[in-house]
Amino acid sequence: MRLLIFGAGGMLGHDLVNAFSDEDIFVADLPEWDITADYETLKNKISEVKPEVIINAAAFTDVEGAEEKKDICFKVNAEAVTSLSKICKELDILLVHISTEYVFDGLKQEGYNEEDVTKAINIYGQSKEQGEKNLIENGDKYYLVRSSWLFGKAPQQGKPRGLNFIEKMIELSKTQSSINVVNDQFGKPTFTKDLAHGIKELIKAKKEYGIYHIINEGSVSWHDLAKETFKLMGLEVDLKPISYKEYDSQIERPTNSVLNNNKLNKLRTWQEALAEYIKL
């Protein structure tokens, strides 16, 4: 199987490359590959590679920065998805597009199912929501994969300092005796290694085209995720729980961004995944 992986240099992209190392993979990332390039240019480059599958892990992921850079955010997360969807349909290529829990408003207490109606509440989420709509409207053979609260060993491209939440907490513990962490936002932390292998299993199983949630199991608050991290590392850190309304941000974020996996074999718990991650 020949795959073209966009965003191969990012956190998830790094683990996708590892997960598909036994396949014929072609890695694509900036500056050589730009999913926002004009249609014909992008189509011609893809045609030269002749992939059977394209995985689009490229995205504008700076939630805070999206508010000030709305145009580029929508260009990458939404407009480019239209081009990729049409090209894949024209060239008969399976498209796997990665999305996020931020397409939901966070008000559903029991968590979100694959077919629930989306309702994003900030610019980043709205751009990913529009990307999903563009995929569904213009695509043919596709898997729309949502995941959440990603952590992995490769740097997060486009994020300040490139740190995921786990690494940010570890860095803060080196310089601060007390750390404030939000305790009233909930989600499912997901190891990018597990997500990558889940995507591989989805493709190999040749499941029905559509929407899938791939996440580590078990929901948790940011506060308790930090608490478990320090426990596994044997660190004594004074964690102070705060409301998300006290957090230094002007961006509205989903309160309950739990995704439910109703279609695939469930991944291991986030605690098991985190324990492995800490040991790496």
HUWO-V832294 format. One record per backbone hydrogen bond with DSSP energy under -0.5 kcal/mol. NH is the residue of the N-H (numbers start at 1). CO is the residue of the C=O. E is the energy in kcal/mol with one decimal. If there is no record, write none. Layout:
{{NH CO E} {NH CO E}}
This chain:
{{3 1 -0.5} {3 24 -2.4} {4 53 -2.4} {5 3 -0.5} {5 26 -2.3} {6 4 -0.7} {6 55 -2.6} {7 28 -1.4} {8 5 -0.7} {8 28 -1.6} {10 7 -1.8} {14 10 -2.5} {15 11 -1.1} {16 12 -2.3} {17 13 -2.4} {18 14 -1.5} {19 15 -2.6} {20 16 -2.2} {21 18 -1.3} {23 20 -2.2} {24 1 -1.7} {25 23 -1.2} {26 3 -2.6} {28 5 -2.6} {33 29 -2.2} {37 34 -1.9} {42 38 -2.4} {43 39 -2.8} {44 40 -2.6} {45 41 -2.0} {46 42 -2.3} {47 43 -2.6} {48 44 -1.6} {49 45 -1.1} {50 46 -1.9} {51 46 -0.5} {52 2 -2.5} {53 2 -1.8} {54 94 -3.0} {55 4 -2.4} {56 54 -0.6} {56 96 -3.4} {57 6 -1.9} {57 55 -1.0} {61 59 -0.8} {63 61 -1.3} {66 62 -1.9} {67 63 -0.6} {67 64 -1.1} {68 65 -0.9} {69 65 -1.7} {73 69 -2.2} {74 70 -2.6} {75 71 -2.0} {76 72 -2.3} {77 73 -2.7} {78 74 -1.8} {79 74 -2.6} {80 75 -1.9} {82 78 -1.2} {82 79 -0.5} {83 79 -1.5} {84 80 -2.6} {85 81 -2.5} {86 82 -2.3} {87 83 -2.7} {88 84 -2.6} {89 85 -1.9} {90 86 -2.5} {91 87 -2.5} {92 88 -0.6} {92 89 -0.5} {93 88 -2.8} {94 52 -2.3} {95 141 -2.3} {96 54 -3.2} {96 94 -0.5} {97 95 -0.6} {97 143 -2.4} {98 56 -1.9} {99 145 -3.6} {101 147 -0.9} {103 100 -1.1} {104 101 -1.9} {109 107 -0.8} {111 108 -1.5} {112 258 -2.8} {116 113 -1.3} {119 103 -2.1} {126 122 -2.8} {127 123 -2.4} {128 124 -2.0} {129 125 -2.5} {130 126 -2.4} {131 127 -1.8} {132 128 -2.1} {133 129 -2.1} {134 130 -2.6} {135 131 -2.1} {136 132 -2.5} {137 133 -2.5} {138 134 -1.9} {139 135 -2.8} {142 140 -0.9} {143 95 -2.4} {144 210 -2.8} {145 97 -2.8} {145 143 -0.8} {146 144 -0.6} {146 212 -2.7} {147 99 -1.1} {151 190 -2.0} {156 162 -2.0} {157 155 -0.9} {159 156 -1.6} {162 159 -1.7} {163 160 -1.1} {168 164 -2.4} {169 165 -2.4} {170 166 -2.0} {171 167 -2.5} {172 168 -2.4} {173 169 -2.1} {174 170 -0.6} {174 171 -1.0} {175 172 -1.3} {176 172 -2.3} {179 238 -2.6} {181 240 -2.4} {183 242 -2.5} {186 255 -2.8} {187 220 -2.0} {189 187 -0.6} {190 148 -0.5} {190 149 -1.7} {192 151 -2.4} {194 191 -0.6} {195 191 -2.3} {196 192 -2.6} {197 193 -1.9} {198 194 -2.2} {199 195 -2.3} {200 196 -2.0} {201 197 -2.3} {202 198 -2.1} {203 199 -2.3} {204 200 -2.7} {205 201 -2.2} {206 202 -0.5} {206 203 -1.1} {207 202 -1.3} {210 142 -1.5} {212 144 -3.0} {214 146 -2.3} {214 212 -0.5} {215 213 -0.6} {217 268 -1.9} {220 187 -2.1} {222 185 -0.9} {223 182 -1.8} {225 221 -1.9} {226 222 -2.3} {227 223 -2.3} {228 224 -2.2} {229 225 -1.9} {230 226 -2.4} {231 227 -1.9} {232 228 -2.4} {233 229 -1.4} {234 230 -0.7} {234 231 -0.8} {235 230 -2.8} {237 235 -0.8} {238 177 -1.3} {239 237 -1.1} {240 179 -3.0} {240 238 -0.6} {241 239 -0.6} {242 181 -1.9} {246 243 -1.7} {247 243 -0.7} {249 247 -2.3} {255 105 -0.6} {256 106 -1.3} {257 186 -2.9} {257 255 -0.6} {260 112 -3.3} {262 260 -0.8} {267 215 -0.7} {270 217 -2.3} {273 269 -2.1} {274 270 -2.9} {275 271 -2.1} {276 272 -1.7} {277 273 -2.4} {278 274 -2.7} {279 275 -1.1} {280 276 -0.8} {280 277 -1.0}}
